[in-house]
Amino acid sequence: MDCTYCYLPFRKMNHLMPVTVAEAVAASVNPWAANDPAFEVVWHGGEPLATGREHLAALMSPFKGVKHSVQTNAALVDDAWCAFLLEPTVHVGVSVDGPEDMNTHRVTLAGHPG
């Protein structure tokens, strides 16, 4: 997607978070999560599902005792993603563009309506 309202620079570049970054973050937050059963890690910015299921699973795996959430436009959600999000349970927030006239701002990288 290349929505005209997107606030992310460099969104056309394919830069995935390295698993080592997730591991470093997890090392610092896992002790907090151990003391708070409501501790949540929210994956957002860009499109978390665009990383692919295997990579997103690798990013999530270092976190222990946390709830995971993704914020998505849901354009990539299919049966396989639904199965992934159910095991383990990942909370899902879906971004909605609003009234039909606002949807003209939601476009693909090729410039077509999304």
C-alpha positions in Angstrom: 0.0 0.0 0.0 1.1 3.6 -0.6 -1.7 5.6 1.0 -1.4 9.3 0.6 -1.9 9.9 4.3 0.8 7.5 5.5 3.2 9.2 7.9 6.1 6.7 7.4 9.1 7.8 5.4 10.9 5.2 3.2 7.8 3.0 3.2 8.6 1.9 -0.4 11.9 0.3 0.9 11.8 -3.3 2.1 13.5 -3.0 5.5 12.6 -5.7 8.0 13.3 -5.4 11.6 16.2 -7.8 12.4 15.4 -10.6 14.9 18.4 -9.4 16.9 16.6 -6.1 17.5 13.5 -7.9 18.8 15.7 -10.1 21.0 17.3 -7.0 22.5 14.0 -5.3 23.2 12.6 -8.6 24.6 15.6 -8.9 27.0 14.7 -5.5 28.5 10.9 -5.9 28.7 10.5 -9.6 29.6 11.3 -8.8 33.3 8.5 -6.2 33.3 6.1 -8.6 31.6 6.9 -11.2 34.3 5.4 -8.8 36.8 2.4 -7.6 34.8 0.1 -10.2 33.1 -1.5 -7.4 31.0 1.9 -6.4 29.5 1.4 -5.9 25.7 3.7 -5.6 22.7 2.0 -3.8 19.8 3.4 -4.3 16.3 2.5 -1.4 14.1 3.9 1.1 11.7 4.1 0.2 8.1 2.2 -3.1 7.8 3.3 -5.8 10.3 1.8 -8.5 8.2 3.9 -7.5 5.2 6.9 -9.1 7.1 5.4 -12.5 6.4 4.3 -15.1 9.0 7.7 -16.7 9.5 9.5 -13.5 10.1 6.8 -12.0 12.4 6.8 -15.3 14.4 10.6 -15.0 14.7 10.2 -11.4 15.9 7.6 -12.4 18.5 9.4 -15.5 19.8 11.9 -13.8 22.2 9.1 -12.2 24.1 7.9 -14.2 27.1 4.7 -13.6 29.1 3.5 -10.8 26.9 0.3 -10.3 24.9 1.0 -9.5 21.2 -1.2 -7.1 19.1 -0.9 -6.1 15.5 -2.3 -3.0 13.9 -3.1 -3.7 10.3 -5.1 -2.5 7.3 -6.1 -6.1 6.9 -5.4 -6.1 3.2 -3.2 -9.3 3.6 -5.5 -11.2 5.9 -6.4 -14.6 4.6 -7.0 -18.0 6.1 -3.3 -18.6 6.8 -3.0 -15.3 8.6 -6.1 -16.0 10.6 -4.6 -19.4 11.7 -1.3 -17.6 12.6 -3.1 -15.0 14.6 -5.1 -17.6 16.6 -2.0 -19.6 17.6 -0.8 -18.1 19.9 -3.6 -15.6 20.3 -2.6 -12.2 18.8 -4.9 -9.3 19.3 -5.8 -7.5 16.0 -6.7 -3.9 15.4 -7.9 -3.0 11.9 -7.3 0.5 10.6 -10.4 1.8 8.7 -10.2 4.6 6.3 -13.6 6.1 6.9 -16.2 7.4 4.5 -16.0 6.2 0.9 -14.6 9.6 -0.4 -11.6 9.1 2.0 -10.9 5.7 0.5 -9.5 7.4 -2.6 -6.4 8.1 -0.4 -5.8 4.3 0.0 -3.8 3.2 -2.9 -1.4 0.4 -3.8 2.3 0.9 -4.7 1.2 0.8 -8.3 -1.2 3.7 -7.7 -4.4 1.7 -7.9 -7.3 1.9 -5.4 -6.6 -0.3 -2.4 
